[in-house]
Every structure is written in C-alpha cells, then in structure tokens.
Amino acid sequence: MTDSIVPAEESAQLNIFTETYMPEDDFAELCAVEVLTTRTWAARRKGPGGRVVVGRKVYYRRDAVMDWLKSKETNPALLSSARGA
C-alpha cells in the first residue's frame, strides 16, 4: 500500500520538473497541431529549443515554448501597411 505513495522529496522534484517541462502532447495541443507535426518540426529544427527526450517520452521546456510562440507573433500594423491599407 505504501509503495504507491511518493516521498515528499521525490514529489517536490516531480513538481519542479512538471513546472519546467511540458509533455509533447501538451505542446501539440497548445499549438493546435498533431503530435506528428511537432515531431516533424523537431526533425527539421523548426520548433522550439529545449526539447528533451527521456526514454520514449519527449518534453519541451515551457519557457522555450513560450519564447518560440512569441517569435511567431505577427505585428498587425506591419501586416496592414504591407497590404497597402
């Protein structure tokens, strides 16, 4: 019964990990794409840095994902001036 209880120190380490990294499927959901797309981005080095592979699991560093998403933002003023508006 006590085998399923995680010691406090391990629990704290797990919390730090999950606060720092997100699973690949969460990253895909955040970007509204399939996991296969995130894997294609990684293979082509088009996605965010901070990708970590642990065994068969893939994680992305949350701050790297947010920085990458911010780099993809467009400036509406620039878009409208480019269109001649």
Buried (B, 14 or more C-beta within 10 A) or exposed (E): EEEEEEEEEEEEEEEEEEEEBBBBEBBBBBBEEEBEBBBEBBEEEEBBEBBBEEEEEBBBBBEBBEEBEEEEEEEEEEEEEEEEE
